[in-house]
Amino acid sequence: MKNPNGYGTVFKLKGNRRRPFVARKTKGFNEKGHPQYITIGYFAKRAEALKALANFNFNPLLADFTELTFIELYEKWKEKEWEKISLSTQIKTKSMIKHLEPLFNIKFKEIKFYHIEEVINNCPCKNKKYLKTIISRLEDLALKYEIIDKKVINLIKLTTEPSAERKIFTLEERQKLWDNQNYPYVDYVLILIYSGWRISELLNLKKSNIDLKEGIMSGGMKTRAGKNRIVPIHPLIINLIKKRIETQREYPFKIDYSTFWHHFQKIMGYLQMNHIVHETRHTFRSMLDSAGGNKICIDLIMGHSIQGGIGEKIYTHKTIEELKETILLITR
């Protein structure tokens, strides 16, 4: 028998799962007309899911959240908060959550202090503070759902490691990239090195923000100084950019960050290099500094705050020409 409109639905997830049945209900529609859902819970049997759906329709407060696993609570947090956070924070969260995978299938109420401490401090990622931020957000939601009665994340002490020295791509390594520019996604690495974009900024660059005739790109995110900035297109990478924007896609560089990270690791292995993605940006800055570039122009291109009492950036024709002159100081 078909449920009445608006009642909700129960369906089974693919794969081998301990609780494959999902009960959910439509809570509304976004501006594009796509449905948005409330996930009531995950269950081992269809009958349990149907009962939870019936209870929720009778009284939403009867929904039992106490059995939610870490990853299920994370999905509930996304339902509530995802659209409230910035795009850069969404990208960062999606790339970082995988480091907490050992906790995914543990019931949140059963996660202890030592579980969290071990996972975070044994994690190879460098931004462990953000992992604490993710867990803190989930603990806030768990308190509201009465899954836990206190937060423990603030008790976690991060192990300290010596700061890794920032490395740049050497002249020989840059030449090796040029020699292998047809290897998958090497063009992305070259574009990052010769533009100074953050990887999140490049991946979210729209075709409409690239003006090949004027030789400029516009965009940026993360900081006030970084948003809506102009980056001249270095002649060395203009053909690489042309190939990407020949597609009909609105975002010619758009792929998931984790996918790019995977390809970047393959590139590093194939070319026998040892770098992190952000070192493309350090390389760009280093090349401009070494060439004697104007510091204000460099800060404008990179989206850094301008020191010395200079106010809001204003891109006059003269300013854009100065930015172009600065970026041309970089030679192959």
Secondary structure as GFF3:
##gff-version 3
##sequence-region A 1 332
A	DSSP	beta_strand	9	12	.	.	.	ID=ss1
A	DSSP	beta_strand	21	29	.	.	.	ID=ss2
A	DSSP	beta_strand	35	43	.	.	.	ID=ss3
A	DSSP	alpha_helix	46	58	.	.	.	ID=ss4
A	DSSP	three_ten_helix	60	62	.	.	.	ID=ss5
A	DSSP	alpha_helix	70	81	.	.	.	ID=ss6
A	DSSP	three_ten_helix	82	84	.	.	.	ID=ss7
A	DSSP	alpha_helix	87	96	.	.	.	ID=ss8
A	DSSP	three_ten_helix	97	103	.	.	.	ID=ss9
A	DSSP	three_ten_helix	108	110	.	.	.	ID=ss10
A	DSSP	alpha_helix	113	121	.	.	.	ID=ss11
A	DSSP	alpha_helix	128	144	.	.	.	ID=ss12
A	DSSP	three_ten_helix	153	155	.	.	.	ID=ss13
A	DSSP	alpha_helix	171	179	.	.	.	ID=ss14
A	DSSP	alpha_helix	186	193	.	.	.	ID=ss15
A	DSSP	alpha_helix	199	203	.	.	.	ID=ss16
A	DSSP	three_ten_helix	207	209	.	.	.	ID=ss17
A	DSSP	beta_strand	210	211	.	.	.	ID=ss18
A	DSSP	beta_strand	216	219	.	.	.	ID=ss19
A	DSSP	beta_strand	229	232	.	.	.	ID=ss20
A	DSSP	three_ten_helix	235	237	.	.	.	ID=ss21
A	DSSP	alpha_helix	238	245	.	.	.	ID=ss22
A	DSSP	alpha_helix	257	270	.	.	.	ID=ss23
A	DSSP	alpha_helix	279	290	.	.	.	ID=ss24
A	DSSP	alpha_helix	295	302	.	.	.	ID=ss25
A	DSSP	alpha_helix	317	327	.	.	.	ID=ss26
###
